[in-house]
Amino acid sequence: MLRVRLTYAKRGRACFIPHIAIPSVFSRSGYRAGISFQLSEGFSPRPRISLGPELPVGVPALSEPLEVRLLSFSADELIRWDRALPPGFFFTGACVVTGEPGSAEAKSLNKWCEASSCILALREEPAGASPLESFLQEMKDLGDVLAFERAEPLGFRCVLENPAQRSPGFLVKALQKRGIIEGWPDIFILREAVGRLDMAEESGTAHVLPLTHPLSEEFEQALEKVATGESAFSE
């Protein structure tokens, strides 16, 4: 049995698929791709899939973590699985968890999810100084935001600790409470990554490290070959 950690993007209409339905998205697409899942025990065995912190409906994401137990795993299988995913979903990273049971490397997925990085932008930015900047500074002073900076081409990037409790919905509620927005339609939020927290000691800058190795250019080239009917890998 292999414990495989993956990261995936969720964009376009896919961001309206609720968190509770995500395991079905990956199990059904995996079966279509011929993935060999390890199944749970009991009267209704299912693929063993674990998800990271919940993402609110309607929020796109670029690097959401999940873990799955497989009987086998190869680049070719990952390519087939990626091609079988619904529109808007695609894998962005993969690795095999090799730590021995009980070791630090083998701790559960959610214990690795220390922080998240989000992009925020008002859909109608008022003239003058952005209210988001003063809002994020206040949240930093309160300890609810670890760090923030301007994001190009617009908006702000912020890092939050404990994404299981401080999701994008946490930010929306705080913005509503301060009268900056009326609700979700007034703000664009993208969750860039969920993963380990990296704090620079000298500058105090916070970054989020994804939980998998990013997929290589060779993987992208192989996907293009599959799309055109070519063999993904040379003999």
C-alpha positions in Angstrom: 0.0 0.0 0.0 1.2 3.5 -0.9 0.3 6.7 0.9 0.3 9.3 -1.9 0.0 13.0 -1.2 -1.4 15.2 -4.0 -2.2 18.9 -4.5 -4.8 20.1 -6.9 -6.3 23.2 -8.4 -10.0 24.0 -8.4 -10.9 26.7 -10.8 -13.9 28.0 -12.9 -17.2 26.2 -12.2 -15.3 23.5 -10.3 -15.1 25.9 -7.3 -18.8 25.6 -6.8 -18.5 21.8 -6.0 -18.7 21.6 -2.2 -16.0 20.2 0.0 -18.1 17.1 1.0 -18.3 16.1 -2.7 -14.5 16.3 -3.4 -13.8 12.6 -2.5 -16.3 11.4 -5.0 -14.8 13.7 -7.7 -11.4 12.0 -7.2 -12.6 8.5 -6.7 -14.9 8.4 -9.7 -12.3 10.0 -12.0 -9.7 7.6 -10.5 -11.8 4.6 -11.4 -12.3 5.9 -14.9 -8.5 6.2 -15.2 -7.9 2.7 -13.9 -6.4 3.8 -10.6 -6.0 1.0 -8.0 -7.3 2.3 -4.7 -7.0 0.7 -1.4 -10.5 0.4 0.0 -11.8 1.0 3.5 -13.2 -1.9 5.5 -16.8 -2.5 6.4 -20.1 -3.2 4.5 -19.6 -0.2 2.1 -15.9 -0.1 1.2 -14.7 3.1 -0.4 -11.4 4.6 -1.6 -9.3 5.9 1.4 -9.1 9.6 0.6 -8.3 12.4 3.1 -8.8 16.1 2.4 -7.1 19.2 3.8 -9.0 22.1 5.4 -12.4 22.9 4.0 -12.7 25.5 1.3 -15.9 27.5 1.0 -18.1 27.0 -2.0 -17.2 29.5 -4.8 -13.6 30.1 -3.8 -11.0 29.0 -6.4 -7.8 27.4 -5.3 -4.4 26.6 -6.7 -2.8 24.1 -4.3 -5.3 22.1 -2.1 -3.9 19.0 -0.5 -5.3 15.5 -0.4 -4.0 12.0 0.5 -5.0 8.7 -1.0 -4.0 5.1 -0.4 -3.1 3.3 -3.6 -2.0 -0.2 -4.5 0.3 1.3 -7.2 1.4 4.7 -8.3 3.3 5.9 -11.4 3.6 9.0 -13.6 1.6 7.3 -16.3 -1.3 6.6 -13.8 -1.2 10.2 -12.6 -1.4 11.5 -16.1 -4.4 9.3 -16.9 -6.1 10.4 -13.6 -5.5 14.0 -14.4 -7.1 13.7 -17.8 -10.1 12.0 -16.2 -10.8 14.8 -13.8 -13.8 17.1 -14.4 -13.2 20.5 -16.0 -11.6 23.0 -13.6 -9.7 20.3 -11.6 -6.1 19.4 -12.2 -3.2 18.1 -10.2 -0.4 20.5 -9.3 1.9 18.3 -7.3 2.5 14.8 -6.0 4.8 12.8 -3.7 4.8 9.5 -1.8 4.8 9.7 2.0 7.5 7.3 3.1 7.8 8.0 6.8 7.5 5.1 9.2 4.2 4.9 11.3 4.6 7.1 14.4 7.4 9.2 12.9 7.1 13.0 12.3 7.0 12.5 8.5 4.0 10.1 8.8 1.7 12.5 10.8 -1.8 13.0 9.4 -2.4 15.4 6.5 -4.2 18.0 8.6 -1.3 18.3 11.0 0.8 19.4 8.0 -1.7 22.1 7.1 -0.2 24.8 9.3 -1.0 27.9 7.2 -2.7 29.2 4.1 -2.0 31.9 1.6 -4.9 33.9 0.1 -5.3 36.7 -2.5 -8.0 39.3 -1.7 -9.3 42.0 -4.0 -12.4 44.2 -3.8 -14.5 43.9 -7.0 -15.1 47.7 -6.8 -12.0 49.4 -5.4 -12.8 52.9 -4.0 -10.6 55.9 -4.9 -7.6 56.6 -2.7 -6.1 54.2 -0.1 -7.5 50.7 -0.2 -9.6 49.7 2.8 -8.1 46.2 2.5 -4.7 47.5 3.6 -5.9 49.0 6.8 -8.1 45.9 7.4 -5.2 43.5 7.0 -3.0 45.6 9.2 -5.7 45.6 11.9 -6.0 41.8 11.5 -2.2 41.4 11.8 -2.2 43.5 15.0 -4.9 41.2 16.4 -2.8 38.1 15.5 -5.4 36.8 13.0 -3.1 37.5 10.0 0.6 36.6 10.1 1.7 38.8 7.2 0.4 40.6 4.1 1.7 42.3 1.0 0.5 43.8 -2.2 -0.2 41.3 -4.9 0.3 42.0 -8.6 -1.6 43.0 -10.6 -4.1 43.9 -7.9 -5.3 43.1 -4.4 -3.3 41.8 -1.4 -1.7 38.5 -0.5 -2.1 37.4 3.2 -0.9 34.4 5.2 -3.1 32.9 7.9 -2.2 30.3 10.5 -4.4 27.3 11.2 -6.5 27.2 8.0 -9.0 24.8 9.5 -10.2 27.7 11.7 -9.2 30.7 9.6 -10.7 29.9 6.2 -11.6 32.5 3.5 -15.0 32.7 5.2 -13.3 33.9 8.3 -11.9 36.9 6.3 -15.3 37.6 4.7 -17.1 37.7 8.1 -14.4 40.1 9.4 -14.8 42.4 6.4 -18.6 42.4 6.8 -18.3 43.2 10.5 -16.3 46.3 9.6 -18.7 47.4 6.9 -16.1 47.1 4.1 -18.2 44.7 2.1 -21.8 43.5 2.3 -21.1 39.9 1.4 -19.3 37.5 -0.9 -20.2 39.2 -4.2 -18.2 42.2 -3.2 -14.8 40.4 -2.8 -12.6 38.2 -4.9 -10.7 35.5 -2.9 -8.3 33.0 -4.2 -6.6 30.4 -1.9 -3.1 30.1 -3.3 -1.8 27.3 -1.1 -2.3 25.3 2.0 0.8 23.8 3.7 3.7 24.3 6.0 4.5 27.7 7.5 7.9 29.2 6.7 8.9 32.2 8.8 12.0 34.2 7.9 13.7 35.0 11.2 15.3 38.3 10.2 12.5 39.9 8.2 9.6 38.2 9.9 8.1 37.4 6.5 5.7 34.5 6.3 5.4 32.1 3.4 3.4 28.9 2.8 5.2 25.9 1.5 3.0 23.5 -0.5 2.9 19.9 0.7 4.1 18.2 -2.5 6.7 18.6 -5.1 5.4 20.7 -8.1 4.8 18.7 -11.2 7.6 19.1 -13.8 7.5 20.5 -17.3 7.9 16.9 -18.5 4.6 16.1 -16.8 2.9 18.9 -18.7 4.4 17.8 -22.0 3.2 14.3 -21.3 -0.3 15.5 -20.7 -0.2 17.3 -24.1 0.8 14.0 -25.7 -2.1 12.2 -24.1 -4.4 14.9 -25.4 -3.2 14.4 -29.0 -3.3 10.6 -28.8 0.5 10.0 -28.5 2.2 7.8 -26.0 3.0 9.7 -22.9 6.4 8.0 -22.4 8.9 6.6 -24.8 9.6 2.9 -24.7 
